[in-house]
Amino acid sequence: MMGRIETRFSELRKRGEKALVVYLTAGDPSLPKTEELILALDTAGVDILEIGVPFSDPTADGPIITAASQRALKGGATLRGILDMIERVRKTSEIPIVLFGYYNPVFIYGNEKFAKRAKTSGVDGILIVDLPPEESAELRQYTDRVGIDFISLIAPTSGEERIGKISKHAAGFLYYISITGVTGTKKPLLGDIKRDMEMIRRITPLPVVVGFGISTPRQCAEIAPYADGIVIGSAFVRMIEENSGKDNLVPLISRYAADIKASL
């Protein structure tokens, strides 16, 4: 039986569409508002959601997402609370959900306990930024067992040999980081993406999404022919920060997502 992530990519291929993957920092501006945004983005046509678990030292994230993590932590967001929120979302939504974050909160929660709770809450995949393939077995022995996809990152500097090793054990999809650096700080170069995606396609049949530095429908339309999906994070997080106190926050974010999806 296919999981939600595999099913979604299969459906998109049949329709000739590319996936829109949106990142939200859980708890920014609050967990109830994150829950509301998830449901609205599902309705707006978003294909997969990355739900960021806030962490005090998010080394791969730029200033926008780092600030969102700090706000969420100050607001009391926890891994336990995030999993409870996802369980509530699952009562009305089947959108594929990937937990995105760092190993420390998972390790403190307990690897086996986390895997079981994540599965029962409705998590489909996890992406642990600071847990490379060589060190992932201590968590994957539990997440693989319950059927949670372990999403792997590929960097522009990975090289063909390392991409082969990573993709051999990857699940769900591969996340290609389109720039060297942290999130939301530079714009990706189309020529580099095209070159690297052609190499990755020769190595693995897994879907590949492209993220970091993408924020406009035009960028998405340019990159989409070479990828299976586009990830947008900092642009959504910035928009949420700028409009968090406004009554039209949710429809504003939904319209932005719908515009991006139309370009794909």
Residue, then its C-alpha position, 0 to 999 in steps of 0.5 A: m500500500m502506497g503512503r500519502i507522499e508516494t500517492r501524491f506524486s503518482e497523482l501529480r504525474k498523471r495530471g502533468e503537475k509538479a508538487l508545491v511543497v510549503y514550509l511552515t514553522a509550527g507555532d508561529p504565530s501560534l499552534p492553533k493558527t498553524e492548524e488553521l493555515i494547514l487546512a487552508l493551504d490544503t484547500a488552496g492546492v498545496d500538495i505537501l506540507e513541511i511542518g518545522v519543529p522550532f529549535s533554539d539553534p537551527t543551523a541550516d535556517g536563515p534569519i527569517i525562519t530562525a526568528a520564527s522558531q524563536r517566536a514559536l518557542k517563546g509561545g510554548a510550541t513543543l514537539r508533543g504539542i505539534l504532534d497533537m496538532i497534526e492528529r487534529v488535522r488528520k480528522t479532516s485532511e489527508i495532505p501529506i505532512v513531513l516533519f522538518g527539524y533537528y535531531n535534538p528535540v526528537f532525541i530528547y523525546g525518545n526515538e522509539k516513542f517519537a516514531k510511534r507517536a508520529k505515526t499515530s498522529g499522521v506524520d508521513g515523513i521526517l527530514i532531520v537536517d543535522l542527521p546525515p545518512e551515516e548517523s541516521a540508523e539510530l532513528r531510522q530503525y524505528t521510523d522505517r519500522v512504522g512506515i514513516d519516510f526518511i527524507s534525505l537532503i542533497a546539496p550542490t556540493s554532494g557529488e555523484e558518488r555521495i548522491g548515489k549513497i544517499s539515494k540508495h536508502a532514501a524514501g519519499f522524495l529527495y530534497y535538493i538544496s539549490i544554493t550553498g548557504v542557509t534558507g532564504t538568503k540567496k537566489p538559485l541559478l537555473g543553469d546549476i539546477k538543470r545540470d545537477m537535476e540531470m545528474i540526479r535523474r541518472i542516479t535515482p527514480l525517486p521524486v526530487v523537489v528543489g528548495f532554498g531561495i525560491s519565492t515567486p511564481r516566475q521562479c517556480a515556472e522556470i525551475a519546474p521543468y527540471a524537478d518534481g516539485i518546488v519547496i517554498g519556506s522563507a517567503f511564506v514565513r515572512m508573509i506570516e510574520e508581516n501579517s500575523g496580527k491581521d484578520n486576513l492572514v489565512p486568506l492572504i497566505s492561501r491566495y499566495a499559495a494558489d498563485i504559486k500552484a498555478s505556475l506549476 
